[in-house]
Amino acid sequence: MNAPFQTPADPHDAPLWDLTDLYASREDPRIEADLERARALVAELNALQGQLVAARAEPGLLGERLDRAVTHYEQASDVLGGLGAYAFLAASTNRNDAAAQGFEATIREKGTTIAASTIWVTLEINQLDEAEIDAALDAAPGAARWRPWLRRVRAMKPHELSHELETFLAERGPISAQWPRLFDETLAAMKVKAGKDELTLSEALNRLSDPKAARRQAAAEGLNEALGARAGTMALVLNTVAADKALEDRWRGFRRPADSRHLANEVDGEAVDAMAEAVAEAYPRLSHRYYALKARAMGKAQLDQWDRNAPLETSAPRGFDWGQGRELVLESFADLGDEFAERARGFFDRPWIDGKARAGKQSGAYAHPVTADRHPYVFLNWMGERRDVLTLAHELGHGVHQTLAAGQGSLLADTPLTLAETASIFAEGLTFDRLLNTAPEAEKRGLLAGRIEDGLNTVVRQIAFHRFETRFHDERAAGELPVGRINEIWLEEMGGSLGPAVTLNAGYEHWWTYVSHFVHAPFYVYAYAFGDLLVAALMETRAKDPAGFTPLYRELLAGGGSKGYVEALAPFGLNPRDPAFWTIGTKRLERLVDQFEATF
């Protein structure tokens, strides 16, 4: 590997993806052909309506019909999934292109119309008794493979509505999705004034890690102004998304706003509450203590909020060009085994990554799995910094996970959030270990600080987000919350998580407005903390027997969503139902803070 740059690398060498594996363009005639193919598959599926209940007394016949129905259901989902993926992927790099946004909305609407007539499948399955399904799966070996998917379907039974209401909600989905669209387009069009520069949201957030305090402050103040100017719009979006969710939750009989997410994640709400409480209880030992140490290291009594992710050194940080980031990440994947590295390499060798930051491209990063019979794509905004290397590792972790689980088929490859962040956070941890081990001695303190901050951002910050979100939804139940009240909740939760060593400067009260998960996926954020703490336990296990760990880990990832997280972790000797399980991760992070303190 070449020696890394000593100044930030040019981010413009990052790649663009090529979506022609899906479709050549919005005008590709295969799009209309695939819409017709989906309609035909759905028609075949719908010919089976009523036949499941009719066969309930004959286990062999019921098993055969279940297998045929779920197979058709998956096939139709795959066709529609490919269409929806293409529309979303293309739109996410062109949020200022009205045609791309309109195409995404149109495909979503057409897909929903086609899929809405399949609502009967899960409703009819849930008319069957548990004993009838078990007997059918035992009698028809081909149907038995659907057992994990049927488990998820059955879990929703107490919350299902009538066929008419389920159809209405499905058809209404694309209309409700216009609120996240407004959120995305508002932020994509936003320009942040930072001194003489005009920045995108991604560029402004990245500048908060600049070694020069004046540039960090200018970016933060520019964000204060830009986000504050849009706070009214974002409050309307957030209030409407929450009200929309509360309406459906009430009809479905969910007691708390997060309960539908917990059900989808196959996790008890009480377990999530216990995890959140354990992290909040550890705030003083983790974030409060670390930020006080960081303020001392920077020669300040208190950190301004824009110093939270600042490098400790004022010289230009080590930068990475795309090739260097690629090699570092691939070497880290190879630490788990050649197969992991080769699967990751495929994303680079083929144009499956869009890394170049540019105007109109939405902020953030993701890995999109498309369908089990098509490869995933990775999206990030590469700026050539250490965090970008770790983000690349994180998203490729998702990508490798998705390729390993693809053999399960789309319905079973889909992983609940309790396990969805496992491979990504694990890959990020391996990459950091390599960064730290290969860094010059002079850089190690700064790298250690960066690793702690990444851990705090993944665990402490995401739990603070979760607590903010929980309080917002609870209060929203009584009526719409004005911007001022949302700001107050945000400052209380962020202040509690950061501690007295961090000043929440004027203007920071509006920074909830850019957190996309609040709008796109309510109550998603706790999955990051869940995943990080789970991975910490896995990494402690790997340290005891690296060679024995790899095949078990591969099996966990290849299983996709075929096992719940408790069952999936059992081969490692880990029990996430034990409250002590969650302290493994917080203690691991606390040891890093100990190491940092020892450098003084």
Salt bridges, closest charged atoms under 4 A:
ASP10 OD1 - HIS12 NE2 3.98
ASP21 OD2 - HIS375 NE2 2.75
ASP28 OD2 - ARG30 NH2 2.87
GLU32 OE2 - ARG39 NH1 3.76
ASP34 OD1 - ARG37 NE 3.45
GLU36 OE2 - ARG39 NH1 2.50
GLU44 OE1 - HIS72 NE2 3.85
GLU64 OE2 - ARG68 NH2 2.66
ASP67 OD1 - ARG145 NH2 3.77
GLU104 OE1 - ARG95 NH1 2.98
GLU104 OE2 - ARG108 NH2 3.29
GLU130 OE1 - ARG154 NE 3.48
GLU132 OE1 - ARG56 NH2 3.04
ASP134 OD1 - ARG147 NH1 3.54
ASP138 OD1 - ARG147 NH2 3.57
GLU166 OE2 - ARG252 NH1 2.66
ASP184 OD2 - ARG95 NH2 3.83
ASP184 OD1 - HIS520 NE2 2.84
GLU185 OE2 - ARG181 NE 2.70
ASP197 OD2 - ARG207 NH1 2.83
ASP210 OD2 - ARG215 NE 2.84
ASP244 OD1 - ARG172 NH2 2.14
GLU248 OE2 - ARG252 NE 2.91
ASP249 OD2 - LYS245 NZ 2.68
ASP259 OD1 - ARG256 NE 3.58
GLU266 OE1 - ARG151 NE 2.96
GLU266 OE2 - ARG152 NE 3.81
ASP273 OD2 - ARG256 NH1 2.92
GLU277 OE2 - ARG467 NH1 3.60
GLU281 OE2 - ARG285 NH1 3.22
ASP304 OD2 - LYS300 NZ 3.24
ASP307 OD1 - ARG216 NH2 2.81
ASP307 OD2 - LYS300 NZ 2.60
GLU327 OE2 - ARG326 NH1 2.28
GLU331 OE1 - ARG434 NH1 3.57
ASP335 OD1 - ARG434 NH2 2.91
GLU339 OE2 - ARG343 NE 2.91
GLU339 OE1 - ARG554 NE 2.70
GLU342 OE2 - ARG345 NE 3.30
ASP349 OD1 - ARG326 NH2 3.24
ASP354 OD1 - ARG358 NH1 2.91
ASP354 OD1 - LYS361 NZ 2.82
ASP414 OD2 - ARG152 NH1 3.89
GLU421 OE1 - HIS394 NE2 3.17
GLU421 OE1 - HIS398 NE2 3.20
GLU428 OE1 - HIS394 ND1 2.83
GLU441 OE1 - LYS444 NZ 3.76
GLU443 OE1 - ARG318 NE 2.84
GLU453 OE2 - LYS294 NZ 2.75
GLU453 OE1 - ARG387 NH2 3.03
ASP454 OD2 - ARG386 NH1 3.01
ASP454 OD1 - ARG387 NE 3.41
GLU475 OE2 - ARG485 NH2 2.65
GLU488 OE1 - ARG485 NH1 2.92
GLU492 OE1 - ARG471 NH2 2.54
GLU493 OE1 - ARG467 NE 3.13
GLU493 OE2 - ARG471 NH1 2.93
GLU509 OE2 - HIS510 NE2 3.72
GLU540 OE2 - ARG588 NH1 2.58
GLU540 OE2 - ARG591 NH2 3.00
GLU555 OE2 - LYS563 NZ 3.96
GLU590 OE1 - ARG285 NE 3.52
ASP594 OD1 - ARG289 NH2 2.53
GLU597 OE1 - ARG289 NH2 2.78
